Amino acid sequence: MNVTVDQATDWVRSGYVVVVPLEHGYAYVVDAFSHDAVRTMHVLRGVNPGVSAQVLIGGIKTAQGIVREISSDTKILMENFWPGLLSINIEPNSGLAWDLGDDGVLGQISIRVPTPTFISELLAKTGPLATASISMAGQGALRKVDSILENKSEIIRICDAGELSEGPLSTVISINGGKISMTREGALSYEDLSAKVSGITRPSASNS
């Protein structure tokens, strides 16, 4: 890594869009409570208005402070699959002063606890970070930062860890009224989750 956690922390706090290595691709991260930084990140990616950024957090304790309610089943999944490639769409705490790109109208946020040590240490210092892949919307993950380095913007700061390993996307589940549905099967299978919690709706059923 060419940048220390302390340097990356200073960049986030100063409002920069910071490129960091996640499990299998580079991503932008910004202070989740900085409306300007979140908006800038969306512009860099070419994201249409009304799309909400995902939020990276340090652990379950942070989740308890930013979401409205965590059911016992949801907590079991968090305890078993975080840190890791499990993204959870869940209703946020209505008292939070943030705008992740959707003006708060979608009614859910997507949260995840990432695995890499660098981002974990960064989250411990910064708190929740809004994130999005450095690839343009609709494209696959980028495992090198070459394209960003070639067109570096003054608003971007880069934490380069070299080429990342190829791997699967995160599995995505949604929590609605206490019910859990899988909306995307990725690194974790339906069977992986169902072994811990019963009653999860399969992707095909939830999309029918």
N, C-alpha and C positions, 0 to 999 in steps of 0.2 A: 504493500500500500504506500502510495506516495504522499499521503496526507495523514496527519494525526487526528484523533477524535476531537481533541480540543480545537484544532483549526476548523474542522467541519462544523463544530458547534457554534463557533463564532460566525461562520458564514450563514448558518441558518438564522441565528439571532439578528443578523444584519439585513435579513430579507432577501438573500440570494437564493436562486434555484440551484440546488446542489445535486450532482450526479453521484450516486452511490451503487456499489455492487450488492445485489440481492442473491438469492440462491442460484438462479439460472439466467440472469439478465440484469442489465443496468437499468436504474430507475431514477427519475427526478424525485427529490424530496424537498418539502418546504414546511415552514411552521404552519400547522393546521389551523391556527387561529389568525393568520395573516391573510386577510381577504385579497390584498394586492398580490402577494406572492402566489397564492393559489390561482388567481386569475392569470398571472404571467405564465405559470406552468401549463395551464390549459391552452394558452395561445401558442406556446412553443410546440405543442403536440398537434395543433390543428383540431382541437376538440370542439364540437358544437356546443352552444349554450344549453344548459339544462342537464349536463352530465356531471355526476358527482365523483370526486376523487376518492380513492381508497385511503384509509387511515392506518398507518403502522403504529403499533403501541408496544410497550415494554412487557406487558403481562396482564394477568386477570385483574389485578388490583386497579390498573389504569382503566380497564374495560368497565369496571364497576362504577367509575366516576364519570364516564361519558355516555353510557347507555341507560335507557329507562329502566330496564329490568333484565336480569339474567335468570332464566329458569334453571331448575336442578339438572335437567337433561343437557341444556346448553353448557352449563358449567362442567359437566362430565366430559363433554367433547373438548372444551378448552383445556382441561387438565390433562387429557390424554394426547392431544394433537398439537398443542402449542408448547414451545415454538415449533413452527412448521408450516407446511403448505395447506393450511385450512383457512379460507376466508369466510367470515360470517357476516351476512347482511342482517342488520338488527336495528330496532328503533332507537334513535339517539335520545339523550337527555335534552329535553326541550329548553333548558335554561342556558345551554352553551351558546356563546356569542361567536359562531363561526358560519362560514358559507363555503362549502366545498365545491361549489360550481353550479348547484341546482337551486339556489335561493331557499334551500330547506324544504322544498315542496315534495321531494320524493318520499319522505317519511322514513327512510332507512339510510344507514351508513354501512359501509363495508369495512370491517376491521380485521387485522391479522397481526400476529406476533412472529416476526421473521427469525430465521435461524442464525445467519452470519454474525460472528462476534462483533465486527466493526459497527454494524447498524444497531445491534443490541446495546453497545456501549454509548452510541450516539443518542439513542432514544432515552437512555437513563439520564442524560444531561439536558435534552431538549424538551422531553415530553412528546405528545402525539405529533406525528408528521404526516401531512397529506402526501400522497405519492401517485406516480403514474409512470409507465414505461417510457424510456427515452425514444422508443420507436414511434413513428407517427401512428395515429389512431387507425386501427384495423390491420396493422402489420405485426409480424412476429417479434419476439423479444430479441434485443441486440446483446450479444455476449462480449462485444468489444466497444470501446468508446472512440474508435478512430474517426467515425463520421462527425461526432460531436467536437473532437479536437480540431478537425479541419475547418469547422464553421463555428468556432467558439464565440459565443456572445458575451458581452460585458456583464450580463446578468447571471451567467452560469459559472459555477465553480465545480471542479471535477475531482473525485476521489477514484483514482485509477488503480485497479487491482489486477490488471492484465486480462487475458481472455478467460471467461468463466466457463464452467462445464455446462454441457447441454443437459436439459432435463425437462420434466413435465410442468405444466401449469398448476396453480393451486386448485384444490377442490373448493367449490363454493356452495354454501348452504344458506338458506333464508329462514328467518324466524318470524312467524306471523301468528299472533294470538296463541303463543305457546306451542304451535305446531312447527315441526322442522321439515323442510323439503330440500332436496339436493338439486341445485340449479345447474351445476357443472361438475362432472366427474373428472378429476385430474389426478394429482399425485396420490390421493387417497381414494380408495374405491368405496362404493356403496356398502360393500361387505365389511370394510374396515370400520366404518362409522357404526353400522348396525350391530357390530359385535360389542359395542359399548352402550348404545342407546337404541331401544326398539321404537318402531312406529315412524321412522323417517320415510318420507315419500320419495320414491324413485324419480330420477329426472324425467323419464318418459311420461309418468303419471302427472307430474307437476306442470308439464308443458302441453298437456292434451286439452 
